Amino acid sequence: MLPILSQFLCDNESLFEYERCLDGKHIVDFRHICRRLIAVERQANPFKSDIYYESLGDMYLTNYENFDDFIWRMPCELAEEYLFRSRDSLYVKAERFDGWMNLITQVPPSLIIAANFLDDFSMCLLQPNDIFSFAKRKLSIFKYTAQLLPFLPDLNYLVQEAGGLNDLHIHLNGTTETDVLWNYMLQNPCLVAKDYLEVYNSRLAVRKLSEQIIADFTPMTLLKRLEDAREIRRKMVVIIASGNDIFKQGTVDRLKDSLILRNLWGEVRDDSSLGILVEELLLYLLVMYEIKRTRNMELVGWFHHYLLIKGLVHRFIVMQQTQTGFSQFQLLTENSFRYRVEKLYKNRFLQLSGCGEQVYLGTLEGRFSPKESLIENSRLVASIMKGYEKAKEESGLLGKSNLLLVAHFIKEPESKKVKKLAIRHRLLRKKLQKKALALDSFLHRSKYSSKIVGIDAAANELDAGPEVFSQIFRFLRKRGIEHVTFHVGEDFRHLLSGLRSIWEAIDFLELRSGDRLGHCTAVGISPELWRTRIGNICFVSQGEWLDDLVFVWELTKESHHIKLQKVILELESKIHELAYKIYGDFYPPYLLCLAWKLRKYDPFLYLEKKYSKIAEWDFVESYKEYKKVIDMLKNEKVRNLMNMYHAPLLGRGSRAEYDKLIQIETTGVISVDILELLQCIMLEKMAKKGIAVEALPSSNLRISYYRELGEYHLKKWLEVQETDCLLPPVVLGTDDPGIFMTNIYNEYARAYLHLESCGFSPIKRMNVITNLQRSCNIYKFMENEQ
């Protein structure tokens, strides 16, 4: 990614300067823009000297004579750097693909795509019909998406041989890309601002994100900026139409009524003959052509202002390189920008079908969140399936693809009020029971029931662990759900916590051969890299750290590994110390371990008498399991541990001590070498059980501690012959394509180029990718027979 230039749309100061100008004709001084771009670049790494950043400015910005030269040449030079054309398709250069994927997190790709065609556009006969003809010939491939693919003949061959690539982890909400969303926002500024007002007033996360991105971003400033963008768009079209011979339509009023260019005017409609993305490309081409031809500085200022507003919206819906961790990712899902545009599903599937001639989509396992009633579930699933069927009718690029659905339940944090109730996550557990019953009812009554092929739980895993979902997962298994997956080991306060969560998901959810786990970064990332990035200290709760150490103690006993035996004395000493601080008594590790494992069972049945007598439905464990738990709870200390773990938070006490944050040395009790060994043990556990890992390259790179593709752990999971560790099968997915600016072809491309960067020969790369695709076929969830 080219430094300085990629920051072009992150320049908040220039946006403020435009907004302070009352007449709307102000033009920002190019010297100020250069200074501000250097400042934005410096924010990414403030520890480098001014000499470095001033030199970057000299390297990349002094090539431009003035602002009008910069505004059209810079996108063209980015296009030349990253893109090339082959026949009628536009591709990303393979060697520049990683940089491109970073670039489009900051700059919507449509601007650079348009710049690629500027010379062709300049040479065509500039009449309305010629513009339309040009758009049909050159730009029609971008009707549904601006997501470009890299040119990889090897991967293209594999796609053709395999009949498509399987996306086995994709959230249907979070799919819409910026250019589609932007046009919807311009068409409906008041509705967008109204939705944002509701979440702005009710969710602190929404304000948190806005404060990170730009100062004073309120619903009113959002509305004002969208209205500004609409007006700027109108002004640009008027000045182009009235100032030259591009449109020989007579009057501006006639231009407004033009069927071909009505969306350029700002009247964005779904029934556009070209498509809203194509018309956005045409707008850029018209403006850049006019600036290049006339050097109209008023038009330069308007275009810059328009792009800055769009770039601001882009940063609210696409995860940036400056954001790390799931909590930062979740901020992007809390704002309301995608709410209305994603109520209809057809356009999302058309977007996923891609651009160009390459048909690459095979099986698509779309994640959706089940509702609390049969009727709501029926409406939602019907809307998804009908949207897919309509998209398939419209686009041949969907080929022989197949849509299957996975219902994912949502992890939610405990509020302070809920923590004052007995039983951890009391209200969430009740909500999950209601949703599970509604989903079960749907599965036995809907014509689409065969399309529901699995269940999952998503959102921030720090909010709720596998124990909260174990009862509903077992219930739905009994009721006919064949397969299970679970978001786990994606983000963690300490690497041990991530490893323990994976263990809990396997054991508490009773995963079996053919099931999968999503992300699992905790068993992939290099512990040394993780320690370097997080630093020498980290913060965890006392109870979480105790559970982590008890987990290590259990693996030590289970594996009998010599290296683990060396830490057992220090481990037990620390366990005794923490247990006394939290529970006020001495508990041996084996009892703490037993109480920890009992968390998989429904606490209502064992800790509240009224529930132990009333079997309202089949969430109740089997009699055999129930009797086993009751027998274990006859041990007074085990029963005390269970009661104290689920006790309400009332001032001081075990719950308060459990939740108390402490500062620990990152690799104090457990060294980097031991962490690597524990990762290997967990990978072998998954492999022996036949549990596959859902690797999501773009998502993992953004959310985890990686800074570049070469650091990614996929190579570690795929080097079957080069490691002594037994490895589980791996499948690929996109996660949230709109938030991570990707699609399944590009995820395979990232895997392919990651292996290349690690020194794999072309033949070896293809063998590994072929095996990866084969695993995706084997471990995809099969459609249920009705």
LOMI-448825 format. One line per 5 residues: number of its first residue (from 1); their letters; for each residue x, y, z of C-alpha. Coordinates in steps of 0.5 Angstrom, whole numbers. Example, Ala and Ser with C-alpha at 12.3 -4.5 7.8 and 13.67 -1.06 7.14 Angstrom:
# residues 2
1> AS> 25 -9 16 ~ 27 -2 14
# end
This chain:
# residues 786
1> MLPIL> 0 0 0 ~ 3 7 -2 ~ 4 11 4 ~ 1 18 4 ~ -3 17 -2
6> SQFLC> -7 12 2 ~ -9 17 7 ~ -12 22 2 ~ -19 20 5 ~ -18 20 12
11> DNESL> -16 28 12 ~ -21 30 17 ~ -18 37 18 ~ -19 39 10 ~ -27 36 11
16> FEYER> -27 41 17 ~ -24 47 13 ~ -30 46 7 ~ -35 46 12 ~ -33 52 15
21> CLDGK> -34 56 9 ~ -41 58 8 ~ -41 60 1 ~ -39 52 -1 ~ -34 55 -6
26> HIVDF> -28 54 -2 ~ -21 51 -4 ~ -17 48 0 ~ -9 50 -1 ~ -5 44 -3
31> RHICR> 0 46 2 ~ -4 45 7 ~ -7 38 5 ~ 0 35 4 ~ 2 37 11
36> RLIAV> -5 34 14 ~ -3 28 10 ~ 4 27 13 ~ 0 28 20 ~ -5 23 19
41> ERQAN> 1 18 16 ~ 5 20 23 ~ -1 18 27 ~ 0 10 25 ~ 7 10 28
46> PFKSD> 9 16 32 ~ 15 14 34 ~ 19 15 27 ~ 22 22 26 ~ 20 28 23
51> IYYES> 25 27 18 ~ 22 20 16 ~ 15 23 15 ~ 18 29 11 ~ 22 25 6
56> LGDMY> 15 21 5 ~ 12 27 3 ~ 18 29 -1 ~ 17 22 -5 ~ 10 22 -6
61> LTNYE> 7 29 -6 ~ 12 33 -9 ~ 11 30 -16 ~ 4 34 -17 ~ 4 41 -19
66> NFDDF> -2 43 -16 ~ -8 41 -13 ~ -12 40 -19 ~ -6 36 -22 ~ -7 31 -15
71> IWRMP> -14 30 -15 ~ -14 27 -22 ~ -7 24 -23 ~ -7 21 -16 ~ -12 16 -17
76> CELAE> -10 14 -24 ~ -3 13 -21 ~ -6 8 -16 ~ -9 5 -21 ~ -3 4 -25
81> EYLFR> 1 1 -19 ~ -4 -4 -17 ~ -9 -6 -23 ~ -8 -9 -30 ~ -13 -11 -36
86> SRDSL> -14 -17 -39 ~ -19 -18 -45 ~ -25 -15 -42 ~ -24 -16 -35 ~ -20 -11 -30
91> YVKAE> -15 -15 -25 ~ -11 -13 -19 ~ -4 -15 -20 ~ -2 -21 -16 ~ 4 -18 -13
96> RFDGW> 1 -12 -11 ~ -5 -16 -8 ~ -4 -15 -1 ~ -3 -8 -1 ~ -9 -7 -5
101> MNLIT> -13 -11 0 ~ -10 -6 5 ~ -11 0 1 ~ -19 -1 0 ~ -20 -1 7
106> QVPPS> -18 7 7 ~ -20 8 0 ~ -27 5 -4 ~ -24 2 -10 ~ -29 5 -14
111> LIIAA> -25 11 -15 ~ -19 7 -17 ~ -23 3 -22 ~ -26 9 -25 ~ -19 12 -26
116> NFLDD> -16 6 -29 ~ -21 8 -35 ~ -20 15 -35 ~ -16 15 -42 ~ -21 10 -45
121> FSMCL> -27 15 -43 ~ -23 21 -46 ~ -22 18 -52 ~ -29 16 -53 ~ -34 21 -57
126> LQPND> -37 25 -51 ~ -45 24 -53 ~ -50 22 -48 ~ -51 15 -52 ~ -43 14 -53
131> IFSFA> -43 15 -45 ~ -48 10 -45 ~ -45 5 -50 ~ -38 6 -46 ~ -41 4 -40
136> KRKLS> -44 -2 -43 ~ -38 -4 -46 ~ -33 -2 -41 ~ -36 -2 -34 ~ -42 -7 -34
141> IFKYT> -38 -12 -30 ~ -38 -7 -24 ~ -46 -7 -24 ~ -46 -11 -17 ~ -40 -10 -14
146> AQLLP> -33 -6 -14 ~ -29 -12 -11 ~ -24 -14 -16 ~ -20 -20 -16 ~ -13 -22 -17
151> FLPDL> -10 -25 -23 ~ -8 -32 -21 ~ -9 -37 -27 ~ -7 -43 -22 ~ -13 -41 -18
156> NYLVQ> -17 -40 -24 ~ -16 -47 -26 ~ -17 -50 -19 ~ -24 -46 -19 ~ -26 -49 -26
161> EAGGL> -24 -56 -24 ~ -28 -56 -17 ~ -34 -52 -20 ~ -33 -47 -15 ~ -31 -45 -8
166> NDLHI> -34 -46 -2 ~ -35 -40 3 ~ -37 -44 10 ~ -37 -38 14 ~ -40 -32 12
171> HLNGT> -45 -27 16 ~ -51 -24 11 ~ -51 -18 15 ~ -45 -14 14 ~ -44 -16 7
176> TETDV> -46 -10 3 ~ -40 -6 1 ~ -39 2 1 ~ -41 4 -6 ~ -48 0 -5
181> LWNYM> -49 3 2 ~ -47 10 0 ~ -52 11 -6 ~ -57 9 -1 ~ -55 14 4
186> LQNPC> -55 19 -1 ~ -62 17 -3 ~ -65 17 4 ~ -61 22 8 ~ -67 23 13
191> LVAKD> -68 16 14 ~ -61 14 15 ~ -60 20 20 ~ -66 18 24 ~ -63 11 25
196> YLEVY> -57 13 27 ~ -60 18 32 ~ -63 12 35 ~ -57 8 36 ~ -53 14 38
201> NSRLA> -57 16 44 ~ -58 8 46 ~ -51 5 45 ~ -45 8 48 ~ -41 4 43
206> VRKLS> -44 8 37 ~ -41 14 40 ~ -34 11 42 ~ -33 9 34 ~ -35 16 32
211> EQIIA> -30 19 37 ~ -25 15 35 ~ -26 17 27 ~ -27 24 27 ~ -29 30 32
216> DFTPM> -36 32 34 ~ -40 27 29 ~ -47 27 31 ~ -54 25 28 ~ -54 32 25
221> TLLKR> -47 33 23 ~ -49 26 19 ~ -55 29 16 ~ -52 35 14 ~ -46 32 11
226> LEDAR> -50 27 7 ~ -54 33 4 ~ -48 37 3 ~ -46 31 -2 ~ -52 31 -5
231> EIRRK> -52 38 -7 ~ -45 37 -9 ~ -46 32 -14 ~ -52 36 -17 ~ -47 42 -17
236> MVVII> -42 38 -21 ~ -46 35 -26 ~ -49 42 -27 ~ -42 45 -28 ~ -40 39 -33
241> ASGND> -47 39 -37 ~ -47 47 -38 ~ -40 48 -39 ~ -38 44 -45 ~ -41 40 -50
246> IFKQG> -41 33 -47 ~ -48 33 -46 ~ -52 36 -52 ~ -58 36 -49 ~ -60 43 -49
251> TVDRL> -62 45 -42 ~ -60 43 -35 ~ -68 41 -34 ~ -67 36 -40 ~ -61 33 -37
256> KDSLI> -65 32 -30 ~ -70 28 -34 ~ -65 24 -38 ~ -66 16 -37 ~ -59 15 -38
261> LRNLW> -56 20 -33 ~ -61 21 -28 ~ -57 18 -22 ~ -51 22 -23 ~ -56 28 -22
266> GEVRD> -57 25 -15 ~ -64 21 -16 ~ -61 14 -14 ~ -66 9 -16 ~ -66 1 -15
271> DSSLG> -69 1 -23 ~ -63 4 -26 ~ -61 1 -33 ~ -54 1 -32 ~ -53 0 -24
276> ILVEE> -52 5 -19 ~ -44 3 -18 ~ -43 4 -26 ~ -47 11 -25 ~ -42 12 -19
281> LLLYL> -36 10 -24 ~ -39 15 -29 ~ -39 21 -24 ~ -32 20 -23 ~ -30 19 -30
286> LVMYE> -34 26 -32 ~ -31 30 -26 ~ -24 27 -27 ~ -24 28 -35 ~ -27 36 -34
291> IKRTR> -22 37 -28 ~ -16 35 -33 ~ -19 39 -39 ~ -21 45 -36 ~ -17 45 -29
296> NMELV> -24 48 -26 ~ -22 49 -19 ~ -29 50 -16 ~ -30 43 -19 ~ -24 41 -16
301> GWFHH> -26 43 -9 ~ -33 40 -10 ~ -30 33 -12 ~ -25 33 -6 ~ -31 35 -1
306> YLLIK> -35 30 -4 ~ -30 24 -3 ~ -28 26 4 ~ -35 25 6 ~ -35 19 2
311> GLVHR> -29 17 5 ~ -31 18 12 ~ -37 14 11 ~ -33 8 9 ~ -29 9 15
316> FIVMQ> -35 8 19 ~ -37 1 16 ~ -30 -2 14 ~ -25 -4 19 ~ -19 0 19
321> QTQTG> -11 -2 20 ~ -11 2 26 ~ -16 -2 29 ~ -15 -9 33 ~ -19 -14 37
326> FSQFQ> -26 -16 36 ~ -28 -10 41 ~ -26 -5 35 ~ -29 -10 30 ~ -36 -10 34
331> LLTEN> -36 -2 34 ~ -37 -3 26 ~ -43 -7 27 ~ -47 -3 33 ~ -48 3 28
336> SFRYR> -54 3 24 ~ -51 5 17 ~ -53 -2 14 ~ -60 -3 18 ~ -64 -1 12
341> VEKLY> -60 -3 6 ~ -59 -10 8 ~ -67 -12 10 ~ -67 -14 2 ~ -62 -20 1
346> KNRFL> -62 -20 -7 ~ -57 -15 -8 ~ -52 -18 -3 ~ -52 -25 -7 ~ -51 -21 -13
351> QLSGC> -45 -17 -10 ~ -42 -24 -8 ~ -43 -27 -15 ~ -37 -22 -17 ~ -35 -18 -23
356> GEQVY> -32 -20 -29 ~ -33 -27 -33 ~ -30 -32 -27 ~ -36 -36 -24 ~ -33 -38 -17
361> LGTLE> -38 -39 -12 ~ -40 -46 -10 ~ -43 -47 -3 ~ -45 -41 1 ~ -46 -42 8
366> GRFSP> -50 -36 10 ~ -50 -34 18 ~ -57 -31 20 ~ -59 -30 27 ~ -65 -33 29
371> KESLI> -71 -30 32 ~ -76 -31 38 ~ -82 -34 35 ~ -84 -38 29 ~ -87 -33 25
376> ENSRL> -81 -28 25 ~ -76 -34 23 ~ -81 -36 18 ~ -81 -29 15 ~ -73 -28 16
381> VASIM> -71 -35 12 ~ -76 -34 7 ~ -74 -27 5 ~ -66 -30 5 ~ -68 -35 0
386> KGYEK> -73 -31 -4 ~ -67 -26 -5 ~ -62 -31 -7 ~ -67 -34 -12 ~ -68 -28 -15
391> AKEES> -61 -26 -15 ~ -59 -33 -18 ~ -65 -31 -24 ~ -61 -25 -25 ~ -54 -27 -25
396> GLLGK> -51 -32 -29 ~ -45 -31 -24 ~ -48 -35 -19 ~ -48 -41 -23 ~ -49 -48 -20
401> SNLLL> -48 -45 -13 ~ -52 -47 -7 ~ -54 -43 -1 ~ -55 -46 6 ~ -56 -43 13
406> VAHFI> -53 -43 19 ~ -57 -40 25 ~ -52 -37 30 ~ -54 -34 37 ~ -51 -28 40
411> KEPES> -47 -27 45 ~ -48 -22 50 ~ -45 -18 56 ~ -48 -18 63 ~ -50 -12 65
416> KKVKK> -49 -9 72 ~ -57 -11 74 ~ -56 -18 71 ~ -50 -19 75 ~ -54 -18 81
421> LAIRH> -58 -24 80 ~ -57 -31 82 ~ -54 -35 76 ~ -49 -32 71 ~ -52 -30 65
426> RLLRK> -59 -31 67 ~ -63 -27 62 ~ -59 -29 56 ~ -60 -36 58 ~ -67 -35 58
431> KLQKK> -67 -31 52 ~ -63 -37 48 ~ -68 -42 51 ~ -74 -38 48 ~ -70 -37 41
436> ALALD> -68 -45 41 ~ -75 -47 42 ~ -77 -42 36 ~ -72 -45 32 ~ -74 -52 33
441> SFLHR> -81 -50 32 ~ -79 -47 25 ~ -75 -53 23 ~ -81 -58 24 ~ -86 -54 20
446> SKYSS> -82 -50 15 ~ -81 -52 7 ~ -74 -49 8 ~ -72 -53 14 ~ -68 -57 10
451> KIVGI> -63 -51 9 ~ -62 -50 16 ~ -55 -54 16 ~ -52 -52 23 ~ -52 -48 29
456> DAAAN> -47 -43 31 ~ -46 -37 37 ~ -43 -31 35 ~ -41 -24 37 ~ -35 -22 42
461> ELDAG> -33 -28 46 ~ -31 -24 52 ~ -38 -23 53 ~ -41 -30 54 ~ -37 -37 54
466> PEVFS> -39 -44 51 ~ -42 -46 58 ~ -48 -41 57 ~ -50 -44 50 ~ -48 -51 52
471> QIFRF> -56 -53 54 ~ -59 -50 48 ~ -54 -54 43 ~ -55 -60 46 ~ -62 -59 46
476> LRKRG> -62 -57 38 ~ -58 -63 37 ~ -63 -68 40 ~ -68 -64 36 ~ -65 -66 29
481> IEHVT> -59 -61 28 ~ -53 -65 25 ~ -48 -60 26 ~ -45 -55 30 ~ -40 -49 29
486> FHVGE> -38 -44 34 ~ -34 -37 34 ~ -28 -38 39 ~ -21 -37 40 ~ -21 -31 36
491> DFRHL> -20 -25 41 ~ -17 -26 48 ~ -15 -22 54 ~ -9 -28 55 ~ -7 -33 50
496> LSGLR> -9 -38 55 ~ -16 -36 56 ~ -17 -37 48 ~ -14 -44 49 ~ -19 -45 55
501> SIWEA> -25 -43 51 ~ -23 -47 45 ~ -23 -53 50 ~ -29 -51 53 ~ -33 -51 46
506> IDFLE> -30 -58 44 ~ -32 -61 51 ~ -38 -57 54 ~ -42 -57 47 ~ -40 -64 46
511> LRSGD> -37 -63 39 ~ -36 -69 34 ~ -33 -71 28 ~ -35 -67 22 ~ -37 -60 27
516> RLGHC> -32 -54 26 ~ -30 -48 30 ~ -29 -41 27 ~ -23 -37 28 ~ -19 -41 33
521> TAVGI> -13 -36 32 ~ -11 -38 39 ~ -8 -44 37 ~ -5 -41 31 ~ -2 -35 33
526> SPELW> 6 -35 34 ~ 6 -34 42 ~ 12 -30 41 ~ 9 -25 36 ~ 3 -25 41
531> RTRIG> 7 -23 47 ~ 11 -18 43 ~ 5 -15 41 ~ 1 -15 47 ~ 7 -13 52
536> NICFV> 10 -15 58 ~ 4 -15 62 ~ -4 -16 61 ~ -10 -15 65 ~ -15 -21 66
541> SQGEW> -20 -22 72 ~ -18 -26 78 ~ -23 -31 76 ~ -21 -32 69 ~ -14 -33 71
546> LDDLV> -15 -38 76 ~ -19 -42 71 ~ -14 -41 66 ~ -9 -44 70 ~ -14 -50 72
551> FVWEL> -14 -51 65 ~ -7 -52 64 ~ -7 -56 70 ~ -12 -61 67 ~ -8 -61 60
556> TKESH> -2 -63 64 ~ -5 -69 68 ~ -9 -71 61 ~ -2 -71 57 ~ 3 -73 62
561> HIKLQ> 8 -69 58 ~ 15 -68 61 ~ 15 -60 59 ~ 9 -59 63 ~ 11 -63 69
566> KVILE> 16 -58 70 ~ 11 -53 72 ~ 6 -57 76 ~ 9 -54 83 ~ 9 -47 81
571> LESKI> 2 -48 78 ~ -1 -51 84 ~ 2 -46 88 ~ -1 -40 84 ~ -8 -44 84
576> HELAY> -8 -45 91 ~ -7 -37 92 ~ -12 -35 87 ~ -17 -40 90 ~ -16 -37 97
581> KIYGD> -17 -30 95 ~ -23 -31 91 ~ -27 -37 94 ~ -24 -36 101 ~ -22 -43 103
586> FYPPY> -17 -48 100 ~ -19 -52 95 ~ -15 -57 91 ~ -14 -57 84 ~ -18 -63 82
591> LLCLA> -24 -60 86 ~ -23 -53 82 ~ -23 -57 76 ~ -29 -62 77 ~ -33 -55 79
596> WKLRK> -30 -52 72 ~ -33 -58 68 ~ -39 -58 71 ~ -41 -51 68 ~ -43 -55 62
601> YDPFL> -49 -57 65 ~ -56 -53 66 ~ -54 -49 73 ~ -62 -48 74 ~ -63 -55 75
606> YLEKK> -58 -56 80 ~ -58 -49 84 ~ -65 -47 84 ~ -70 -52 87 ~ -76 -50 83
611> YSKIA> -73 -52 77 ~ -70 -59 79 ~ -77 -61 80 ~ -80 -58 74 ~ -78 -61 67
616> EWDFV> -82 -56 62 ~ -78 -58 56 ~ -72 -62 54 ~ -67 -57 56 ~ -67 -62 62
621> ESYKE> -61 -67 61 ~ -62 -74 60 ~ -63 -78 67 ~ -56 -81 67 ~ -53 -74 66
626> YKKVI> -57 -71 71 ~ -56 -77 76 ~ -48 -76 75 ~ -48 -69 76 ~ -53 -70 83
631> DMLKN> -48 -75 85 ~ -42 -70 84 ~ -45 -64 88 ~ -46 -69 94 ~ -39 -66 95
636> EKVRN> -40 -60 99 ~ -34 -57 97 ~ -36 -58 89 ~ -43 -55 91 ~ -40 -49 95
641> LMNMY> -36 -48 89 ~ -41 -48 84 ~ -46 -44 88 ~ -40 -38 89 ~ -39 -38 82
646> HAPLL> -46 -37 80 ~ -47 -32 86 ~ -50 -25 85 ~ -46 -19 85 ~ -47 -16 92
651> GRGSR> -42 -11 94 ~ -36 -16 96 ~ -36 -23 96 ~ -34 -29 91 ~ -37 -26 85
656> AEYDK> -33 -19 86 ~ -27 -23 87 ~ -28 -27 81 ~ -29 -21 77 ~ -24 -16 80
661> LIQIE> -18 -14 75 ~ -11 -16 76 ~ -5 -14 73 ~ 0 -20 71 ~ 6 -22 67
666> TTGVI> 4 -24 60 ~ 9 -30 60 ~ 11 -31 68 ~ 8 -37 70 ~ 7 -40 63
671> SVDIL> 13 -39 58 ~ 12 -38 51 ~ 15 -45 50 ~ 9 -48 54 ~ 4 -44 50
676> ELLQC> 7 -47 44 ~ 6 -54 47 ~ -1 -52 49 ~ -3 -50 42 ~ 0 -57 40
681> IMLEK> -4 -61 45 ~ -10 -57 43 ~ -9 -58 35 ~ -8 -65 36 ~ -15 -66 41
686> MAKKG> -19 -62 35 ~ -15 -67 30 ~ -17 -73 33 ~ -24 -71 34 ~ -25 -69 27
691> IAVEA> -26 -62 28 ~ -25 -57 23 ~ -22 -50 23 ~ -25 -44 20 ~ -20 -40 18
696> LPSSN> -22 -33 15 ~ -15 -29 13 ~ -18 -22 12 ~ -22 -22 18 ~ -16 -26 22
701> LRISY> -11 -21 20 ~ -15 -15 22 ~ -18 -17 29 ~ -12 -21 31 ~ -5 -18 32
706> YRELG> -2 -19 25 ~ 1 -13 21 ~ 2 -17 15 ~ 0 -23 11 ~ 7 -26 12
711> EYHLK> 6 -26 20 ~ -1 -30 19 ~ -1 -37 22 ~ -5 -41 16 ~ 2 -44 14
716> KWLEV> 3 -47 21 ~ -4 -50 20 ~ -3 -53 13 ~ 4 -56 13 ~ 2 -63 15
721> QETDC> 9 -66 13 ~ 13 -61 16 ~ 11 -61 23 ~ 11 -66 29 ~ 4 -64 31
726> LLPPV> -2 -67 29 ~ -6 -62 25 ~ -14 -61 24 ~ -17 -60 17 ~ -18 -53 15
731> VLGTD> -24 -49 11 ~ -24 -42 9 ~ -29 -37 10 ~ -30 -29 9 ~ -34 -27 15
736> DPGIF> -36 -20 14 ~ -35 -19 7 ~ -37 -12 7 ~ -33 -10 13 ~ -27 -13 11
741> MTNIY> -28 -12 4 ~ -27 -19 1 ~ -30 -25 -2 ~ -29 -32 -2 ~ -24 -32 -8
746> NEYAR> -20 -27 -5 ~ -20 -31 1 ~ -17 -36 -3 ~ -12 -32 -6 ~ -10 -29 0
751> AYLHL> -8 -36 2 ~ -5 -38 -4 ~ 0 -31 -4 ~ 1 -33 4 ~ 4 -39 2
756> ESCGF> 8 -36 -4 ~ 11 -31 1 ~ 13 -37 6 ~ 17 -40 0 ~ 12 -45 -2
761> SPIKR> 14 -47 -10 ~ 8 -46 -15 ~ 7 -54 -15 ~ 7 -54 -7 ~ 2 -48 -7
766> MNVIT> -3 -51 -11 ~ -3 -58 -8 ~ -4 -55 -1 ~ -10 -50 -4 ~ -13 -56 -7
771> NLQRS> -13 -60 -1 ~ -16 -54 2 ~ -21 -54 -3 ~ -22 -61 -2 ~ -23 -60 6
776> CNIYK> -28 -55 4 ~ -32 -60 0 ~ -31 -65 6 ~ -33 -61 12 ~ -39 -57 9
781> FMENE> -45 -58 12 ~ -50 -62 8 ~ -57 -60 7 ~ -62 -64 11 ~ -66 -69 7
786> Q> -74 -68 8
# end
